[in-house]
Amino acid sequence: MINKFILFGGSGFLGQSFTSYLKSKNFDYIKIGSLDINLLLNDNKKQIHELTKYENATYVFFSALTPDKGKDINTFEKNILMAKNFLDNFNYNNLENKQIIYISSDAVYPLSIETISDEILPTPTDLYSAMHLTREIMFKTKFLNNLTIVRPTLIYGFGDTHNSYGPNRFFKQMIADKSIKIFGEGIDMRDHLYISDFCNLIYNFGTKKILGTYNVASGKSISYIELANTFKNLFSNHLSEISKIEVNNKISKRFFDIKNLENKFNFKPSNLENNLQEYFNSLMSD
């Protein structure tokens, strides 16, 4: 019997960040990236079976092609195939002693719903969100009593490669052009979760064996113009301009009720300004 995390998809932004977090905790883990096992291929059956034999272990499934790789049917099929190959070859012996954490996305909720709680039913509106809900169902059919589904909101932090609208893109624009570009008046509102908060929550889900489905967010939404002005206040020597891109999109807002996180873990999100400064320092020293 051992106690460790087994990370599938460990070479991506989330997996690498969580690996660093586990190292800081001196916690045992095995990281499997796409170069170790390509879940798009069906020639790794023995390896997957061997790597999922460990009891008293937590298996975290990060593996996914993110929206920047495409939201088309081809990307959808690849993501489903990755989950299928993992589930088909998982070692189900002594399953009661294994916990599985599936990393989903808040994309399963439509933007038409402003306030998201754990009681809100998912309603996918595109192939990316439909993929995550489909994979959630696939995992539920295999792991009835030992599954944790985590639906994170937008995550930001050093090491991000997705250029998502928000802190990650703002830093790239600021460093490249001393400018930040916002859509419209920047009054759309989003929740942005710092990568260290995400890692801390996943660690707690695993070490405390918390099961069920949870939305993971900071609980503090901010408009993009507020976020851009925060950048301006913090990095005035590096930011000369906040420019606007004309759009005709309907204004959207998203808020998260995180009472369940607060109750389960006494979760308190870290400070936005401190996080942005830490992120910036990491970028400058890289």
N, C-alpha and C positions, 0 to 999 in steps of 0.2 A: 504493500500500500504506500503510495506516495502522495505528495501534495504539490501540484505544479499547474501552471497554465500551459496549454498547448495552443499555439496561435497559427491558424490557417489564414493566409493572406498577410503574413507578418512583414512583408517588404514594402507595403504601401505606407502612406502618410500616417494613418491611424495605427497600423501595426508596428511601425518603427517607433512611433512616439510611445506606445504602450510598452514596447520592449525596453526602452530607456527608463520608463517609470518603474518597471519590475526590477531592473538592475539597481536603481536607487534604493529599492526596498530589500535588496539581496534575496529576492524571491525567485524560486526555481521556475524555469520555463523552457519550452522548445519552440523555436520560431521556424515556420515553414513558409517560404516565399515561392513565387511562381517559377524561379529557377530550380528550386528543390523538387516541387511537384506542380506540374502544369495541369490544373483541374479541367482544362479544356480538352485534354487528351484522356483516353480510356486505357492507358497502359501503366497506370500507377496503382492498380488495385491492391497489390501486396503491401506497398509502402503506406497507403492510407490505412489499411487494416492494422498494420504494425504500429503506426503512430497513434492510433486511437484505442490501444489496448489498456492504457493506464487507468487505474482506479483511483478514486479520491482526487481526480483531476478535473480541471475546468477547461473545456474546449471552446475557444473563441473563434467564430467564423467571420473574418473581415473580408474575405475574398469577394470582390465585385469590380466590374467595369463601371466607373463613375460617369455621370452625365456628360462630362467633357469629352468622353470617348465616343459618345453618341447616344441618342435616345430612339434609335430605329429598331426595326424588328430583328435585324441581325445581332445587335448588341443585346437585346432582350433574350434571344435564344442562347447566346453564349453565357449569359449570367445564369439562366436556368440550368444549362448543361453543367456548369461548375458546381452548383448545389446538388444536382442529381448524382454526379460522380462521387462527391463527398458522402452523400447519404447512402448510396448503393454499396459503398465499400467500408463504411464505418464498422468498427468492431463493437457489436451490440452485447457482447458477453458482460455480465455483471453491470448492466446499464444503470441499475439503481445507485451505483457508486460513482456515477459520472454526471457532471453538469455541463450543459451546452448553452453558450451565449451566442445568439444570432444578432449581428449588427445590421439593423434595418435602416430606415430613414423616416423623417417626418414628412417626406414627400408623399406618403400614403394618404395624407390629409389634403383636401383641396384648399386652395388659397381663399375660397369663398367662405371658409370657416375661420373667423378671427381668433377665437379663444379655444385653445386645444387643451383638453384634459385627458387623463387615461381612460375616461369613460366614453369618449367620442369614437364612433366607429369609422374606420378608414374608408375612403372613397377615392380610389385612384382615378386620375384624369389623363394620364399619358402612359407610355410603355415603360418608362423608368419606374414610376410609382407602382404600376401594375406588377412589374417584376418583383419588387420587394415584397408586396403583399402575397404574391404567388409563392415566393420562397418561404415566407413566414408559414404559410399553410403546409408546404412541403415538410418543414422542420417539425411542425406540430404533429403531423401524422406519424412521425418516427419517435419523437421524444414527448410523451404525454405528461410525464411527471417530473421532469428534470430540465425544463427549458426556460431560458430567460430571453425575451425579445426586447432589444433596446432600439428605440427610435430617436436618434439624435437630431437636433436642429443643426443649423449652419455652424460648422466648427472652424475656428481660426487658430493659427499658431505657426511657429517656425517649423519649416519642413514641408509645408503645404505645397502641392504641385498642381492644384486644380484651378487656380486663378478665379476662385468664386467671388462674386460681387460682395464687397464688404471689406473687412480689414486685410484679407489676403491680397486682393486686387489693388486696394488703395496703397499698400506698401510698395508693390511693384511699380505702380504708376508714379508714386512720389519719388522713389529712388531713381527711376529712369528719366522722368521729365519734370520733376518738382511740381507736378500737377496731379489733381485728383478729379476724376470725371464721375458725376452722378447723373442718374436718369431723371429727367423732368426736374421738378422742384426738390426731389430727394425726400419726399414726405411719406413714402412707403416705409413701413415699420417691420423690423425683424429682430429676432432674438439671436445673439451670437454667443456661442459657448466656447470658452478657452480650452485648448487641447489638454492642459494639465487637469482641469476640472473633469473633462471627459474620462481621462485615464484613471483618475481617482475614483470615479463612480464605477467604472468597469471593474476595477480592483475590488471594490466593496461588494459589488454584485457577486463576484466569484468567491472571495474569501468568506463572505457571510452566507453564501448559498441562497441568495434571494432569487426566487423564481417568479415568473409572470411576465407581463408586458408593461413597459415603462417608456414614457417620453422623457428625453434627457435634454434639458435646456437650462439657461441661467435664470429664467423667470423675469428677466429685465429686458424688454424690447426697447429699441431705439430707432429713430428715423435715420435715414442715410445722410441727411444734411446735418443732423446732430453729430453723427459719427465723423463726418468729414470735418466739422468744426472742432471736434475733439482732437483730431490729427493736427489741425492748424494750431491749436493751443499748445500741444505737446511738442510739435516738431516745426516750429515757425522758421527755423534756419534752413529747413530742407523742403518746405512747401511754399510755393509762390502763388498758386492759383487753385481755386475750386471752380471747375467749369461744368456746364450743364448740357446734357444731350437731350434734345427734344424727343418726346415719346407721346403716344396717344393711348397708352395702356391705362386701364382702370386702376385707381389707387388701391393698394392692398395693405393690410395690416395683419400681423400674426403675434399673438400673445400665448404664453404657456402657463398653465396652472401646475406648479411643481410641488404641491403639498405632499404628495406621496414620497417624493425624494427627500423633502425636509423631514418627514416623519420617520422614514426608514433609516436615513443616514445622518440626520441633523445637518443636511447639506446646506452650505452657504456658498454661493458663487464668489469667485475671486473678483477683485476690483478691475474694471475695464481699463482705466488709465494705467494702472500698474502693469497689467498684462500687455498692453500696447507698447509700453516702454521696454519691458523685458523682451518682447518679440523684436522690436527695433534693435536693441543691443545685440541680440543673437544674429540678426541679419548683417550688422556692421562688423561683427567679429568673425563672420564665416569666411 
